[in-house]
Amino acid sequence: MGSKRKIVLATIGSLGDRHPFIAIALALEARGFAVVLAVPADHVAKVEAAGLTGIAIVGGFDALTETLGIPPDQVAKRIVSDQTYLMNRILMPWLANSTMALEDAMEGAVALVASLFVFAAPIVAETRGVPLVNVLLQPMATFSAYAPPRTPDFAMMAHTPTGPIGRAWNRSVYRVMRGVLRHRFGRHVDTVRKTRGLPPSRQALLLETPASADLTLCCYSPAIAPRQPDLPDIARVTGFAIFDSDTGAPETLDPALEAFLAAGPSPLVFTLGSFATFAPGDFYATAVSTA
C-alpha cells in the first residue's frame, strides 16, 4: 500500500451493513487513503468486485447455518426476532477469533472505523493505540432518551417524552438494560481484553457506543431523524452513505425499470432490505395501509 495512510473498516451484518461501508471505503480511497474492508467471509467477493481490498474476520452465513444446524430462513428469523439468540449463539462465539483477525488486518493502520456489531473493534483499537470511529447506520442505535427505539424490546419506553419525567424514565430503563447486558456478557469481553493486557470494560454491548470512540458517524439523513439533544458532541449526522450495486461492480438500471421511473411521478417504495424479510411482522399490512 506504499506511502498511503491505511485505514481499516470493519462491519458484520447483511447488505444494509455492507453497502454503506463500501461507500465510505470508496470515498476514503478517492481521498488518497489505503483502505482494507474487514467483513464476513461471504462478503469479501463483493468488496473486491467494488475495487477494494477485503478480508474475512468472521465466517460466512453458510458456515453459520451449518454450525447452528438449522435452515437459513430459520437462522435469519431467530436473529431478527431474538437479540439474546444473536448474542449467545453468534456474536459472542465470534469475539475471540474476530479480534485476532482484525488485529492482523490492522498492521500499519492509522485508524479503525467499525459498526456497533463489531465487538472486537474497541479491543483492537485500544490494543493498537489508534483512533476508533464508530458508525451508526440507524437512528435507533443512538439510544436517545428523547427518541428511543420503537421495537418490541423497548416497548416499556416513553416513546414521545414531552417533558423531563418521560426522559428520566427512559434513561432509567437504559441503565437497567445496560446493567443486564454487562452482567450477561461482560465476563466474556473481559476475558478477551485480559489476553491483551487491557483492563475490564464497562461497555454494554449493543446498547451503547464504545466509550473509547474518537468520532461517531451517524450515517442517516437528518430528515429521517433530527439530531437529538443527548447525542454526544463527537457525533456527526452525515446523511446516508450510498452504494448501489448487486454484484459490487458498476451497474446500470434495468431498461424496463428505467422506463417505468421515467414515465410518471416517483413511486412509493416499501422495502425490508435483504434480511428482515424472514421476520416481517406486520410490515406489509402497514405498507398497504400507509399507501
C-alpha positions as CSV (number, residue, x, y, z in Angstrom):
1,M,0.0,0.0,0.0
2,G,3.1,2.2,-0.3
3,S,3.2,5.5,1.4
4,K,-0.6,5.9,1.7
5,R,-2.1,6.0,5.2
6,K,-4.0,2.8,5.9
7,I,-7.5,2.8,7.4
8,V,-9.4,-0.4,8.3
9,L,-13.2,-0.5,8.1
10,A,-15.0,-3.4,9.8
11,T,-18.6,-4.4,9.7
12,I,-20.7,-7.5,10.4
13,G,-24.2,-8.0,9.1
14,S,-26.2,-8.1,5.8
15,L,-26.4,-5.8,2.8
16,G,-27.6,-2.9,4.9
17,D,-24.4,-3.0,6.8
18,R,-22.0,-3.9,3.9
19,H,-23.1,-1.3,1.3
20,P,-22.7,1.9,3.5
21,F,-19.2,0.7,4.4
22,I,-18.3,0.1,0.8
23,A,-19.4,3.6,0.1
24,I,-17.3,5.0,2.9
25,A,-14.3,2.9,1.8
26,L,-14.6,4.2,-1.8
27,A,-14.8,7.8,-0.6
28,L,-11.6,7.3,1.6
29,E,-9.7,5.7,-1.4
30,A,-10.7,8.7,-3.5
31,R,-9.1,10.9,-0.9
32,G,-5.8,9.1,-1.1
33,F,-6.1,6.5,1.8
34,A,-5.3,2.8,1.5
35,V,-8.4,1.0,2.7
36,V,-9.0,-2.5,4.0
37,L,-12.6,-3.6,4.5
38,A,-13.0,-6.4,7.1
39,V,-16.2,-8.3,6.7
40,P,-17.8,-11.8,6.9
41,A,-16.2,-14.3,4.6
42,D,-19.2,-14.3,2.1
43,H,-18.9,-10.6,1.7
44,V,-15.3,-10.5,0.5
45,A,-16.0,-11.2,-3.1
46,K,-18.4,-8.2,-3.4
47,V,-16.0,-5.9,-1.7
48,E,-13.3,-6.9,-4.1
49,A,-15.7,-6.5,-7.1
50,A,-16.1,-2.9,-6.0
51,G,-12.3,-2.5,-6.4
52,L,-11.5,-2.6,-2.7
53,T,-9.3,-4.9,-0.5
54,G,-11.4,-7.2,1.5
55,I,-10.5,-9.6,4.3
56,A,-12.7,-12.0,6.3
57,I,-12.9,-11.5,10.1
58,V,-15.8,-14.0,10.7
59,G,-17.2,-16.9,8.8
60,G,-20.0,-16.6,6.2
61,F,-23.7,-17.2,6.6
62,D,-23.5,-20.7,5.1
63,A,-20.9,-21.7,7.7
64,L,-23.1,-20.1,10.4
65,T,-26.2,-22.1,9.4
66,E,-24.1,-25.3,9.3
67,T,-22.8,-24.6,12.8
68,L,-26.2,-23.9,14.2
69,G,-27.8,-26.9,12.4
70,I,-31.0,-25.1,11.3
71,P,-32.1,-23.9,7.8
72,P,-31.0,-20.4,6.6
73,D,-34.5,-18.9,6.8
74,Q,-34.9,-20.1,10.4
75,V,-31.5,-18.7,11.4
76,A,-32.4,-15.3,9.9
77,K,-35.8,-15.3,11.7
78,R,-34.2,-16.1,15.0
79,I,-31.5,-13.4,14.5
80,V,-34.1,-10.7,13.6
81,S,-36.6,-11.6,16.4
82,D,-34.3,-12.7,19.3
83,Q,-31.4,-10.5,20.4
84,T,-30.4,-13.0,23.1
85,Y,-30.0,-15.7,20.5
86,L,-28.0,-13.3,18.3
87,M,-25.6,-12.6,21.2
88,N,-25.3,-16.1,22.7
89,R,-25.1,-18.2,19.6
90,I,-23.4,-15.8,17.1
91,L,-21.7,-12.6,18.3
92,M,-20.1,-13.9,21.5
93,P,-18.7,-17.1,19.9
94,W,-17.2,-14.9,17.2
95,L,-15.5,-12.5,19.5
96,A,-12.1,-14.1,20.2
97,N,-11.4,-15.2,16.6
98,S,-12.7,-11.9,15.1
99,T,-10.4,-10.0,17.5
100,M,-7.4,-11.9,16.2
101,A,-8.3,-11.5,12.6
102,L,-9.0,-7.8,13.0
103,E,-5.7,-7.3,14.8
104,D,-3.9,-8.9,11.8
105,A,-5.8,-6.6,9.4
106,M,-4.7,-3.5,11.4
107,E,-1.0,-4.0,10.8
108,G,0.3,-0.5,9.8
109,A,-3.2,1.1,10.0
110,V,-3.7,4.6,11.4
111,A,-7.4,4.3,12.3
112,L,-10.2,1.8,12.7
113,V,-13.8,2.5,11.5
114,A,-16.4,0.0,12.8
115,S,-20.1,-0.7,13.2
116,L,-21.7,-1.3,16.6
117,F,-21.8,-5.1,16.0
118,V,-18.0,-5.5,15.7
119,F,-17.4,-6.0,19.4
120,A,-13.7,-6.7,18.6
121,A,-13.2,-3.1,17.4
122,P,-12.8,-1.3,20.7
123,I,-10.4,-4.0,21.9
124,V,-8.3,-3.8,18.8
125,A,-8.2,0.0,18.7
126,E,-7.2,0.2,22.3
127,T,-4.5,-2.5,21.9
128,R,-3.1,-0.8,18.8
129,G,-3.4,2.7,20.2
130,V,-5.2,4.1,17.1
131,P,-8.4,6.2,16.9
132,L,-11.7,4.4,16.7
133,V,-14.5,5.8,14.6
134,N,-17.9,4.4,15.5
135,V,-20.5,4.1,12.7
136,L,-24.3,4.1,13.4
137,L,-26.5,3.2,10.5
138,Q,-29.9,3.6,12.2
139,P,-31.2,6.4,14.3
140,M,-32.4,3.9,16.9
141,A,-28.7,3.0,17.6
142,T,-28.2,6.4,19.3
143,F,-30.4,5.1,22.1
144,S,-31.6,8.6,22.8
145,A,-33.9,9.4,25.8
146,Y,-35.7,11.8,23.5
147,A,-36.5,9.3,20.7
148,P,-36.0,5.7,22.0
149,P,-36.3,2.7,19.7
150,R,-39.8,1.6,18.8
151,T,-39.1,-2.1,18.7
152,P,-40.8,-4.7,20.9
153,D,-37.6,-4.9,23.1
154,F,-38.2,-1.2,24.0
155,A,-42.0,-1.4,24.5
156,M,-41.7,0.0,28.1
157,M,-40.1,3.2,27.0
158,A,-41.9,6.6,26.8
159,H,-41.8,7.0,23.0
160,T,-42.9,10.6,22.8
161,P,-41.5,12.1,26.0
162,T,-42.7,15.7,26.2
163,G,-41.1,16.6,29.5
164,P,-38.2,15.7,31.8
165,I,-40.2,12.9,33.6
166,G,-40.5,10.9,30.4
167,R,-36.9,11.3,29.5
168,A,-35.8,10.5,33.0
169,W,-37.8,7.3,32.8
170,N,-36.1,6.4,29.5
171,R,-32.7,7.0,30.9
172,S,-33.6,4.8,33.9
173,V,-34.7,2.0,31.6
174,Y,-31.5,2.2,29.6
175,R,-29.4,2.0,32.8
176,V,-31.2,-1.2,33.8
177,M,-30.9,-2.8,30.4
178,R,-27.2,-1.9,30.2
179,G,-26.6,-3.4,33.6
180,V,-28.2,-6.6,32.4
181,L,-26.1,-6.7,29.3
182,R,-22.9,-6.1,31.3
183,H,-23.8,-8.9,33.7
184,R,-24.5,-11.3,30.9
185,F,-21.6,-10.6,28.5
186,G,-19.1,-8.5,30.4
187,R,-17.0,-11.5,31.6
188,H,-16.7,-12.9,28.0
189,V,-15.5,-9.5,26.7
190,D,-13.1,-9.0,29.7
191,T,-11.5,-12.4,29.1
192,V,-10.5,-11.4,25.6
193,R,-9.4,-8.0,26.8
194,K,-7.2,-9.6,29.5
195,T,-5.3,-11.6,27.0
196,R,-4.2,-8.3,25.5
197,G,-3.3,-6.7,28.8
198,L,-6.3,-4.4,28.9
199,P,-8.4,-3.6,32.0
200,P,-12.1,-4.7,32.3
201,S,-14.6,-2.8,30.2
202,R,-17.8,-1.1,31.4
203,Q,-19.4,-1.1,27.9
204,A,-22.9,-2.6,27.5
205,L,-22.6,-4.3,24.1
206,L,-25.3,-3.4,21.6
207,L,-26.8,-0.7,23.8
208,E,-24.2,2.0,23.9
209,T,-21.4,3.2,21.6
210,P,-17.8,2.4,22.7
211,A,-16.6,4.9,25.3
212,S,-13.2,4.9,23.6
213,A,-14.6,6.1,20.3
214,D,-13.0,9.4,19.0
215,L,-15.8,10.1,16.5
216,T,-19.3,8.7,15.8
217,L,-20.7,8.9,12.3
218,C,-24.5,8.8,12.2
219,C,-25.0,7.6,8.6
220,Y,-28.6,8.6,8.1
221,S,-30.4,11.7,7.0
222,P,-31.4,14.3,9.5
223,A,-34.7,14.4,7.6
224,I,-35.3,10.8,8.8
225,A,-34.2,11.5,12.4
226,P,-33.1,15.0,13.5
227,R,-30.1,15.3,15.8
228,Q,-31.3,14.7,19.4
229,P,-30.1,16.9,22.3
230,D,-28.4,13.9,24.1
231,L,-26.3,12.9,21.1
232,P,-22.7,13.2,22.2
233,D,-20.5,16.1,20.9
234,I,-18.3,13.7,19.0
235,A,-21.3,12.6,16.8
236,R,-21.8,13.8,13.3
237,V,-25.1,13.2,11.4
238,T,-23.6,12.7,7.9
239,G,-26.5,11.6,5.7
240,F,-26.7,8.2,4.0
241,A,-23.6,6.6,2.6
242,I,-24.9,5.2,-0.7
243,F,-23.5,2.2,-2.7
244,D,-26.0,0.7,-5.1
245,S,-24.8,-2.5,-6.9
246,D,-26.0,-6.1,-6.7
247,T,-22.7,-7.5,-7.9
248,G,-20.3,-5.0,-6.5
249,A,-19.2,-3.8,-9.9
250,P,-20.7,-0.7,-11.6
251,E,-24.2,-1.3,-12.8
252,T,-27.0,0.5,-14.7
253,L,-30.7,0.2,-14.2
254,D,-32.7,-2.4,-16.0
255,P,-34.2,-0.7,-19.1
256,A,-37.7,-1.7,-18.1
257,L,-37.3,-0.2,-14.6
258,E,-35.7,2.9,-16.1
259,A,-38.7,3.4,-18.4
260,F,-41.1,2.9,-15.6
261,L,-39.4,5.5,-13.4
262,A,-39.3,8.0,-16.3
263,A,-43.0,7.5,-17.2
264,G,-44.5,9.2,-14.2
265,P,-44.2,10.6,-10.7
266,S,-41.8,8.9,-8.3
267,P,-43.2,5.7,-6.9
268,L,-43.8,4.9,-3.2
269,V,-41.3,2.2,-2.2
270,F,-41.5,-0.1,0.9
271,T,-38.6,-2.4,1.5
272,L,-37.4,-4.7,4.3
273,G,-33.9,-5.0,2.8
274,S,-32.1,-8.3,2.4
275,F,-32.5,-9.9,5.9
276,A,-35.7,-8.8,7.7
277,T,-37.8,-10.4,5.0
278,F,-37.7,-13.5,7.1
279,A,-39.4,-11.8,10.1
280,P,-41.6,-9.1,8.6
281,G,-44.1,-8.8,11.4
282,D,-46.9,-6.5,10.3
283,F,-44.7,-4.6,7.8
284,Y,-46.6,-5.5,4.7
285,A,-50.0,-4.7,6.2
286,T,-48.6,-1.4,7.4
287,A,-47.2,-0.6,4.0
288,V,-50.6,-1.2,2.4
289,S,-52.3,1.0,5.0
290,T,-49.8,3.7,4.5
291,A,-50.0,3.6,0.7
